[in-house]
Amino acid sequence: MIQLSESQILAWITPLLWPFLRALAMLGTLPVFGQRSVPMRVKIGLAGFIALAAQPSLPPMPVVPLDSPLAFMVVAQQVLVGVTMGFAVRLVFAAVELAGELIGLQMGLNFAGFFDPATASQGTASSRLFGTMVAFLFVLGNGHLMMIQALVRSFEVFQVGETPFAFLNRLQPQQWGSEIFMLGLWIALPLVGMLLFVNLVLGMISRVAPQISVFSVGFPITVTVGLIGMLLTLPLMEMPFTMALQRLVEQFQ
């Protein structure tokens, strides 16, 4: 009869348990993969596959009794690290959507919220377009592979140990909010400046020719200029998005 001790079982379980929890927490909060349309079984399967495939690259895991208070602290550490990694990527997505919101506001697309308040909570059409485009850019630019690499490297930087929450003092995630405004303004600034110039020209026309109805003429002009500007500046969105994503992900490596 084969007899297994508790230490042997823990030595087999813990090398898979801690990476599995951290990967599952990251996939649960990561954009694209963390959406409700992705079944939970798929997320659990991906987390288990990542934890199994990353075993040769992971440092030795400490054996912690699962019924000890330290085990609960270590579980909380893995969940927080994974959630923080997904939160960092969501900040970059939110910055791009903020750029689309600013552009839509300058184009006058927010007028729909005055007539139908239900659409105001969903954001403008430009914001949703930017969010969809950055989701495609994240997948096509191998952003998911970058996150898996950062997840594996995070076990060397933030090791499983007796100080589970020491990574918060190093990362300072509460200071990442500035990335939203900085990156959003960086992406939206060319179009906002272009539309501001158009509005200034329309204001001068209204002063020179008061008989022209600026509200009926200016709205289609600003929308047309905004759509053309979005068509020209969308290829330029890759560089700031990739730079911001790498800058945040490098903190886990």
C-alpha positions as CSV (number, residue, x, y, z in Angstrom):
1,M,0.0,0.0,0.0
2,I,1.3,3.4,-1.0
3,Q,1.5,5.9,1.8
4,L,2.0,9.6,1.3
5,S,2.8,12.1,4.0
6,E,1.5,15.6,4.2
7,S,4.8,17.1,3.3
8,Q,5.0,15.0,0.1
9,I,1.5,16.1,-1.0
10,L,2.3,19.8,-0.3
11,A,5.6,19.5,-2.2
12,W,3.6,18.3,-5.2
13,I,0.7,20.8,-4.9
14,T,2.4,24.1,-4.0
15,P,4.5,24.4,-7.2
16,L,1.3,24.4,-9.2
17,L,-1.1,26.1,-6.7
18,W,0.6,29.5,-6.3
19,P,1.2,30.1,-10.0
20,F,-2.3,28.9,-10.8
21,L,-3.9,31.4,-8.3
22,R,-1.8,34.3,-9.6
23,A,-2.5,33.4,-13.3
24,L,-6.3,33.0,-12.6
25,A,-6.5,36.3,-10.8
26,M,-4.7,38.0,-13.8
27,L,-6.9,36.4,-16.4
28,G,-10.0,37.4,-14.4
29,T,-9.1,41.1,-14.5
30,L,-7.2,41.2,-17.8
31,P,-9.0,43.0,-20.7
32,V,-10.3,40.8,-23.6
33,F,-9.8,37.6,-21.6
34,G,-11.5,38.9,-18.4
35,Q,-14.8,39.7,-20.1
36,R,-18.0,37.9,-19.1
37,S,-18.3,36.4,-22.6
38,V,-15.3,34.3,-21.8
39,P,-16.5,31.2,-19.8
40,M,-15.0,30.6,-16.4
41,R,-13.9,27.1,-17.5
42,V,-11.8,28.6,-20.2
43,K,-10.1,31.0,-17.7
44,I,-9.5,28.1,-15.2
45,G,-8.1,25.9,-18.0
46,L,-5.8,28.7,-19.3
47,A,-4.6,29.4,-15.8
48,G,-3.8,25.7,-15.2
49,F,-2.0,25.4,-18.5
50,I,0.1,28.5,-17.8
51,A,1.0,27.2,-14.3
52,L,2.0,23.8,-15.7
53,A,3.9,25.1,-18.7
54,A,5.8,27.7,-16.6
55,Q,7.2,25.2,-14.1
56,P,10.7,25.0,-15.6
57,S,11.1,28.8,-15.5
58,L,9.8,29.3,-12.0
59,P,11.9,29.6,-8.8
60,P,11.4,27.0,-6.0
61,M,8.2,27.5,-4.2
62,P,8.0,27.5,-0.4
63,V,6.0,24.6,1.1
64,V,3.3,26.2,3.2
65,P,0.8,24.2,5.2
66,L,-2.6,24.9,3.7
67,D,-4.3,25.0,7.1
68,S,-2.0,27.7,8.5
69,P,-2.6,31.4,8.8
70,L,0.4,32.0,6.5
71,A,-1.4,30.1,3.7
72,F,-4.3,32.5,3.7
73,M,-1.8,35.4,3.5
74,V,0.0,33.8,0.6
75,V,-3.3,33.1,-1.2
76,A,-4.2,36.8,-0.8
77,Q,-0.7,37.7,-2.1
78,Q,-1.2,35.7,-5.3
79,V,-4.6,37.1,-5.9
80,L,-3.5,40.7,-5.3
81,V,-0.5,40.4,-7.6
82,G,-2.6,38.9,-10.4
83,V,-5.3,41.5,-10.0
84,T,-2.7,44.3,-10.0
85,M,-1.2,43.0,-13.2
86,G,-4.7,43.0,-14.9
87,F,-5.5,46.4,-13.4
88,A,-2.3,47.8,-14.9
89,V,-3.4,46.7,-18.4
90,R,-6.9,48.0,-17.8
91,L,-5.5,51.4,-17.0
92,V,-3.9,51.6,-20.4
93,F,-7.2,50.6,-22.0
94,A,-9.0,53.2,-20.0
95,A,-6.5,55.9,-21.1
96,V,-7.2,55.1,-24.8
97,E,-10.9,55.2,-24.2
98,L,-10.5,58.5,-22.4
99,A,-8.8,59.8,-25.6
100,G,-11.8,58.7,-27.6
101,E,-14.1,60.4,-25.2
102,L,-12.2,63.7,-25.4
103,I,-12.2,63.5,-29.2
104,G,-16.0,62.7,-29.3
105,L,-16.6,65.6,-26.9
106,Q,-14.7,68.0,-29.2
107,M,-16.5,66.6,-32.3
108,G,-19.9,67.1,-30.7
109,L,-20.9,63.5,-30.4
110,N,-21.9,63.9,-26.8
111,F,-25.1,65.7,-28.0
112,A,-26.7,62.3,-28.2
113,G,-26.6,62.1,-24.4
114,F,-28.9,65.1,-24.1
115,F,-31.6,63.4,-26.1
116,D,-31.1,59.9,-24.8
117,P,-29.5,59.8,-21.4
118,A,-29.2,56.0,-21.6
119,T,-26.5,56.4,-24.2
120,A,-24.4,58.8,-22.1
121,S,-23.5,55.9,-19.7
122,Q,-22.1,53.9,-22.6
123,G,-19.7,56.6,-23.7
124,T,-19.4,58.2,-27.1
125,A,-19.1,56.2,-30.4
126,S,-15.4,57.3,-30.7
127,S,-14.7,56.0,-27.2
128,R,-16.2,52.6,-28.0
129,L,-14.3,52.6,-31.4
130,F,-11.0,53.3,-29.6
131,G,-11.7,50.6,-27.0
132,T,-12.4,48.0,-29.8
133,M,-9.3,49.0,-31.8
134,V,-7.1,48.8,-28.7
135,A,-8.5,45.4,-27.9
136,F,-7.5,44.2,-31.4
137,L,-4.1,45.9,-31.0
138,F,-3.5,44.1,-27.7
139,V,-4.1,40.7,-29.2
140,L,-2.4,41.3,-32.5
141,G,0.6,42.9,-30.8
142,N,1.2,39.8,-28.6
143,G,0.1,41.7,-25.5
144,H,-1.2,38.5,-24.0
145,L,2.2,36.8,-24.4
146,M,3.9,39.9,-22.8
147,M,1.6,39.4,-19.8
148,I,2.4,35.7,-19.5
149,Q,6.1,36.6,-19.6
150,A,5.6,39.2,-16.9
151,L,3.6,36.7,-14.8
152,V,6.5,34.2,-14.9
153,R,9.0,36.9,-14.1
154,S,6.9,38.3,-11.3
155,F,7.7,35.1,-9.2
156,E,11.3,36.2,-9.2
157,V,10.6,39.8,-8.3
158,F,7.7,39.2,-5.9
159,Q,8.5,35.8,-4.4
160,V,6.0,33.7,-2.4
161,G,7.2,34.3,1.1
162,E,6.5,35.5,4.6
163,T,6.0,39.1,3.6
164,P,3.0,38.7,1.2
165,F,2.1,42.4,0.8
166,A,5.6,43.9,0.4
167,F,5.0,44.3,-3.3
168,L,2.5,47.1,-2.7
169,N,5.2,49.3,-1.2
170,R,7.4,48.8,-4.3
171,L,4.7,49.1,-7.0
172,Q,2.6,51.9,-5.5
173,P,-0.4,51.1,-7.8
174,Q,-2.3,54.1,-6.4
175,Q,0.0,56.4,-8.4
176,W,-0.9,54.8,-11.7
177,G,-3.9,57.0,-12.2
178,S,-1.8,59.7,-13.8
179,E,-1.1,57.3,-16.7
180,I,-4.8,57.5,-17.7
181,F,-4.7,61.3,-18.2
182,M,-1.2,61.5,-19.6
183,L,-1.7,58.8,-22.2
184,G,-5.2,59.9,-23.0
185,L,-4.2,63.5,-23.7
186,W,-1.1,62.3,-25.6
187,I,-3.3,60.3,-28.0
188,A,-6.1,62.9,-28.2
189,L,-4.1,66.1,-28.4
190,P,-3.5,66.2,-32.3
191,L,-7.2,65.7,-33.0
192,V,-8.3,68.0,-30.2
193,G,-6.0,70.7,-31.5
194,M,-7.3,70.2,-35.1
195,L,-10.9,70.5,-33.9
196,L,-10.2,73.5,-31.8
197,F,-8.8,75.2,-34.9
198,V,-11.9,74.4,-36.8
199,N,-14.1,75.8,-34.0
200,L,-12.0,79.0,-34.0
201,V,-12.5,79.3,-37.8
202,L,-16.3,78.8,-37.4
203,G,-16.4,81.4,-34.7
204,M,-14.6,83.9,-37.0
205,I,-17.1,83.1,-39.8
206,S,-20.1,83.7,-37.5
207,R,-18.7,87.1,-36.7
208,V,-18.0,88.0,-40.3
209,A,-21.3,86.6,-41.7
210,P,-23.9,86.5,-38.9
211,Q,-26.6,85.3,-41.3
212,I,-24.9,81.9,-41.5
213,S,-26.3,79.5,-38.9
214,V,-23.1,78.2,-37.3
215,F,-24.9,75.4,-35.4
216,S,-26.4,73.9,-38.5
217,V,-23.2,74.3,-40.6
218,G,-20.5,73.7,-37.9
219,F,-21.7,70.3,-36.6
220,P,-21.3,68.4,-39.9
221,I,-18.0,70.2,-40.5
222,T,-16.6,69.2,-37.1
223,V,-17.8,65.6,-37.4
224,T,-16.3,65.3,-40.9
225,V,-13.0,66.8,-39.8
226,G,-13.0,64.6,-36.7
227,L,-13.7,61.4,-38.7
228,I,-10.9,62.2,-41.2
229,G,-8.5,63.0,-38.4
230,M,-9.4,59.7,-36.6
231,L,-8.7,57.9,-39.9
232,L,-5.3,59.5,-40.2
233,T,-4.3,59.2,-36.5
234,L,-5.5,55.7,-35.8
235,P,-2.2,54.1,-37.1
236,L,-0.3,56.3,-34.7
237,M,-2.0,54.9,-31.6
238,E,0.1,51.8,-31.5
239,M,3.3,53.5,-30.3
240,P,1.9,55.3,-27.2
241,F,-0.2,52.2,-26.3
242,T,2.8,49.9,-26.5
243,M,5.1,52.2,-24.6
244,A,2.6,52.7,-21.8
245,L,1.9,48.9,-21.6
246,Q,5.6,48.1,-21.5
247,R,6.3,50.7,-18.9
248,L,3.7,49.3,-16.5
249,V,4.4,45.7,-17.2
250,E,8.2,46.1,-16.6
251,Q,7.5,46.9,-13.0
252,F,6.5,43.2,-12.5
253,Q,9.7,42.0,-14.2
